[in-house]
């Protein structure tokens, strides 16, 4: 390992409560920057700015650019290099939500009208409203993915797959349908059928993503109210580690003086913590 990376790892280990996975990702990102600047140490401001300009040319999103900004700044500090940039140089991340996000009442209406849907439609609506599954995740589900009260959600692109606990409220909907892998376009048709049968008066532009975003926002709010790390919502919805680090670069797993990092070593801890806080599962009762 390069000396510069060893210095970064030592700094991260000494002063911050970051998981081994997070530290590993920081080192990977820092190594990409060191590869870019070649042997120019310490890096010149011109080379540093060129690195971020190259990211923009490669259509790298602002969240990822922001993540690299944080990592590289810590790399500089760990190696006692003078950091030449200011906060104004940091890529801006818009916190604005997509326009077409369902409200809680709209999700409730979608679920309470399930008697109008087919077994297939109820199955996918139950998965989407419970686990915030994307269209591609839903399309990959088959009967082998449901076993012993657990659901296996397959990884998509840079996201993370995992086994997750199925709450009893939606189990009847899952038992009535035997899924097979479908195309993404078929899932879009299923969503349109649900929307047409639901009696919801909504404009165009709603999709499975509208459910996913609604769940994500409300889980974060519930976690904040209970003084728990809000990035647990991102982990429940299986965002990639890089995305999570970019959103919450300074997230510390402390509540008061209590270190809750060991919590994540327990099996199905996300389900144990988040299902009691879940805003939509209760609508499937009865």
Helices and strands as residue ranges (DSSP letters): H 3-15, H 20-37, H 45-57, H 62-78, G 87-89, H 104-112, G 114-116, H 119-131, H 135-139, G 143-145, E 146-147, E 150-153, E 162-165, H 168-175, H 184-197, H 208-225, H 231-236, H 241-247, E 254-255, E 258-259, G 261-265, H 269-274, G 275-277, G 281-284
